[in-house]
Amino acid sequence: MRIEEFQRLIERIYYERDSARGLSGTHMWFCEEVGELTRALRRGERATLAGEFADVLAWLSTLASIAGVDLEAAVREKYGHGCPRCSRAPCACACPVPAPEGP
């Protein structure tokens, strides 16, 4: 499934309810889902990871729809030629890799 197809599917399922909630309220739900994904990653809960990633993508998609952003076009424009800074894949920027946080 392409990003555009997924965004339209999520619109068909949830747009009416999510747009009535508004951008701010929907963003709060998105943040909650990111928190659930974070917990699953930290706890190593492999069985729930796929579902949590899907939930985060669905909420991101609905936020984009409410904001009038075509996610597929945005991704293509920003990352379609590699790294947005150096245009390489893999990235050749001298960006430091952040150290992982402790437990």
MIDOSE-1310 file (N, C-alpha, C; in nm, 2 decimals, decimal comma, always signed):
residues 103
mrie	+0,08/-0,12/+0,00/+0,00/+0,00/+0,00/+0,09/+0,12/+0,00; +0,06/+0,22/-0,09/+0,13/+0,34/-0,09/+0,09/+0,43/+0,02; +0,17/+0,53/+0,05/+0,14/+0,63/+0,16/+0,01/+0,70/+0,13; -0,01/+0,74/+0,01/-0,13/+0,81/-0,03/-0,25/+0,72/-0,01
efqr	-0,24/+0,59/-0,05/-0,36/+0,50/-0,03/-0,39/+0,49/+0,12; -0,28/+0,47/+0,20/-0,30/+0,46/+0,35/-0,37/+0,59/+0,41; -0,32/+0,70/+0,36/-0,38/+0,83/+0,42/-0,53/+0,84/+0,38; -0,56/+0,80/+0,26/-0,70/+0,80/+0,22/-0,79/+0,70/+0,30
lier	-0,73/+0,58/+0,32/-0,80/+0,48/+0,40/-0,83/+0,53/+0,54; -0,73/+0,59/+0,60/-0,74/+0,64/+0,74/-0,85/+0,76/+0,74; -0,85/+0,84/+0,63/-0,95/+0,94/+0,62/-1,09/+0,88/+0,61; -1,11/+0,77/+0,53/-1,24/+0,71/+0,52/-1,28/+0,65/+0,66
iyye	-1,19/+0,60/+0,74/-1,23/+0,54/+0,86/-1,25/+0,64/+0,97; -1,16/+0,74/+0,98/-1,16/+0,83/+1,10/-1,17/+0,98/+1,08; -1,16/+1,03/+0,96/-1,15/+1,17/+0,94/-1,26/+1,25/+1,00; -1,39/+1,21/+0,99/-1,50/+1,29/+1,04/-1,48/+1,31/+1,19
rdsa	-1,45/+1,20/+1,26/-1,44/+1,21/+1,41/-1,31/+1,29/+1,45; -1,20/+1,26/+1,38/-1,07/+1,33/+1,41/-1,08/+1,48/+1,38; -1,14/+1,51/+1,27/-1,14/+1,65/+1,23/-1,23/+1,73/+1,33; -1,34/+1,66/+1,37/-1,43/+1,73/+1,47/-1,35/+1,75/+1,60
rgls	-1,26/+1,66/+1,64/-1,18/+1,68/+1,76/-1,08/+1,79/+1,74; -1,04/+1,82/+1,62/-0,95/+1,93/+1,59/-0,80/+1,88/+1,59; -0,72/+1,97/+1,54/-0,58/+1,94/+1,53/-0,51/+1,92/+1,67; -0,54/+2,01/+1,76/-0,48/+2,00/+1,89/-0,53/+1,87/+1,97
gthm	-0,65/+1,84/+1,97/-0,70/+1,72/+2,04/-0,65/+1,60/+1,97; -0,65/+1,60/+1,84/-0,59/+1,48/+1,77/-0,44/+1,46/+1,79; -0,37/+1,57/+1,80/-0,23/+1,57/+1,83/-0,21/+1,50/+1,97; -0,29/+1,53/+2,06/-0,28/+1,47/+2,20/-0,29/+1,32/+2,19
wfce	-0,38/+1,27/+2,10/-0,40/+1,12/+2,08/-0,27/+1,07/+2,02; -0,22/+1,14/+1,92/-0,10/+1,10/+1,85/+0,02/+1,08/+1,95; +0,03/+1,18/+2,04/+0,14/+1,18/+2,14/+0,12/+1,06/+2,23; +0,00/+1,03/+2,27/-0,03/+0,91/+2,35/+0,02/+0,78/+2,28
evge	-0,01/+0,77/+2,15/+0,03/+0,65/+2,08/+0,18/+0,64/+2,06; +0,25/+0,76/+2,05/+0,39/+0,76/+2,05/+0,45/+0,71/+2,18; +0,38/+0,75/+2,29/+0,42/+0,70/+2,42/+0,40/+0,55/+2,43; +0,30/+0,49/+2,38/+0,28/+0,35/+2,38/+0,38/+0,28/+2,30
ltra	+0,42/+0,33/+2,19/+0,53/+0,27/+2,11/+0,66/+0,28/+2,19; +0,69/+0,39/+2,25/+0,81/+0,41/+2,33/+0,82/+0,30/+2,44; +0,71/+0,28/+2,51/+0,70/+0,18/+2,61/+0,73/+0,04/+2,56; +0,67/+0,01/+2,45/+0,69/-0,12/+2,39/+0,83/-0,14/+2,34
lrrg	+0,89/-0,04/+2,29/+1,03/-0,05/+2,25/+1,13/-0,06/+2,37; +1,10/+0,01/+2,47/+1,19/+0,01/+2,59/+1,17/-0,13/+2,66; +1,06/-0,18/+2,66/+1,03/-0,31/+2,73/+1,06/-0,43/+2,64; +1,10/-0,41/+2,52/+1,13/-0,52/+2,43/+1,01/-0,60/+2,39
erat	+0,89/-0,54/+2,39/+0,76/-0,61/+2,37/+0,74/-0,64/+2,22; +0,82/-0,73/+2,16/+0,82/-0,76/+2,02/+0,68/-0,79/+1,96; +0,60/-0,86/+2,04/+0,47/-0,90/+2,00/+0,37/-0,78/+1,97; +0,40/-0,67/+2,04/+0,31/-0,55/+2,02/+0,37/-0,44/+1,93
lage	+0,49/-0,45/+1,89/+0,56/-0,35/+1,82/+0,49/-0,31/+1,68; +0,46/-0,41/+1,60/+0,40/-0,39/+1,47/+0,27/-0,31/+1,49; +0,19/-0,35/+1,58/+0,06/-0,27/+1,60/+0,08/-0,13/+1,65; +0,18/-0,11/+1,74/+0,21/+0,02/+1,79/+0,26/+0,11/+1,68
fadv	+0,35/+0,06/+1,59/+0,40/+0,14/+1,48/+0,28/+0,17/+1,38; +0,19/+0,08/+1,36/+0,08/+0,10/+1,27/-0,01/+0,21/+1,33; -0,03/+0,21/+1,47/-0,11/+0,31/+1,53/-0,05/+0,45/+1,52; +0,08/+0,46/+1,54/+0,15/+0,59/+1,53/+0,14/+0,64/+1,38
lawl	+0,15/+0,55/+1,28/+0,14/+0,60/+1,15/+0,00/+0,64/+1,11; -0,10/+0,57/+1,17/-0,24/+0,61/+1,14/-0,27/+0,75/+1,20; -0,22/+0,77/+1,33/-0,25/+0,90/+1,39/-0,17/+1,01/+1,32; -0,05/+0,98/+1,27/+0,03/+1,08/+1,20/-0,04/+1,12/+1,07
stla	-0,10/+1,01/+1,00/-0,17/+1,03/+0,88/-0,29/+1,12/+0,90; -0,37/+1,10/+1,01/-0,49/+1,18/+1,03/-0,45/+1,32/+1,06; -0,34/+1,34/+1,14/-0,30/+1,48/+1,16/-0,26/+1,55/+1,03; -0,19/+1,48/+0,95/-0,16/+1,54/+0,82/-0,29/+1,57/+0,74
siag	-0,38/+1,49/+0,74/-0,51/+1,51/+0,67/-0,58/+1,64/+0,72; -0,59/+1,64/+0,85/-0,65/+1,76/+0,92/-0,58/+1,89/+0,88; -0,45/+1,88/+0,87/-0,36/+2,00/+0,84/-0,36/+2,03/+0,69; -0,42/+1,94/+0,61/-0,42/+1,96/+0,47/-0,28/+1,92/+0,40
vdle	-0,21/+1,83/+0,46/-0,08/+1,79/+0,41/-0,09/+1,65/+0,34; -0,05/+1,64/+0,22/-0,04/+1,51/+0,15/+0,09/+1,45/+0,19; +0,09/+1,34/+0,27/+0,21/+1,28/+0,33/+0,30/+1,23/+0,22; +0,24/+1,16/+0,12/+0,33/+1,10/+0,02/+0,41/+1,21/-0,06
aavr	+0,34/+1,32/-0,09/+0,41/+1,43/-0,16/+0,51/+1,49/-0,07; +0,48/+1,51/+0,06/+0,58/+1,57/+0,15/+0,70/+1,48/+0,17; +0,68/+1,35/+0,18/+0,80/+1,26/+0,19/+0,88/+1,26/+0,06; +0,81/+1,25/-0,05/+0,88/+1,25/-0,18/+0,97/+1,38/-0,19
ekyg	+0,91/+1,50/-0,16/+0,98/+1,62/-0,17/+1,10/+1,63/-0,08; +1,08/+1,59/+0,04/+1,19/+1,61/+0,14/+1,29/+1,50/+0,13; +1,26/+1,38/+0,11/+1,35/+1,26/+0,12/+1,37/+1,19/-0,02; +1,30/+1,24/-0,12/+1,31/+1,17/-0,25/+1,44/+1,16/-0,32
hgcp	+1,54/+1,24/-0,27/+1,67/+1,24/-0,33/+1,78/+1,21/-0,23; +1,74/+1,14/-0,12/+1,83/+1,11/-0,01/+1,82/+1,20/+0,10; +1,93/+1,22/+0,18/+1,93/+1,30/+0,29/+1,90/+1,45/+0,25; +1,81/+1,51/+0,32/+1,77/+1,65/+0,29/+1,89/+1,75/+0,29
rcsr	+1,99/+1,72/+0,37/+2,11/+1,81/+0,39/+2,21/+1,78/+0,28; +2,25/+1,65/+0,27/+2,37/+1,62/+0,18/+2,32/+1,55/+0,05; +2,20/+1,51/+0,04/+2,14/+1,45/-0,08/+2,20/+1,31/-0,10; +2,26/+1,25/+0,00/+2,32/+1,11/-0,02/+2,24/+1,01/+0,05
apca	+2,25/+0,88/+0,00/+2,19/+0,77/+0,07/+2,29/+0,66/+0,07; +2,36/+0,62/+0,18/+2,33/+0,67/+0,31/+2,38/+0,81/+0,33; +2,32/+0,87/+0,43/+2,36/+1,01/+0,47/+2,51/+1,01/+0,50; +2,57/+1,12/+0,45/+2,72/+1,14/+0,47/+2,74/+1,27/+0,56
cacp	+2,64/+1,32/+0,62/+2,65/+1,43/+0,71/+2,74/+1,40/+0,83; +2,80/+1,49/+0,88/+2,88/+1,47/+1,00/+2,80/+1,49/+1,13; +2,67/+1,44/+1,13/+2,58/+1,45/+1,24/+2,62/+1,35/+1,35; +2,64/+1,39/+1,47/+2,67/+1,29/+1,57/+2,55/+1,20/+1,60
vpap	+2,58/+1,08/+1,63/+2,47/+0,98/+1,67/+2,45/+1,00/+1,82; +2,33/+1,03/+1,86/+2,30/+1,05/+2,00/+2,32/+0,92/+2,08; +2,37/+0,94/+2,20/+2,39/+0,82/+2,29/+2,26/+0,78/+2,35; +2,24/+0,65/+2,36/+2,11/+0,60/+2,42/+2,10/+0,65/+2,56
egp	+1,97/+0,68/+2,60/+1,95/+0,71/+2,74/+1,95/+0,59/+2,83; +1,98/+0,61/+2,95/+1,97/+0,50/+3,05/+1,83/+0,46/+3,08; +1,82/+0,35/+3,15/+1,68/+0,30/+3,19/+1,60/+0,39/+3,28
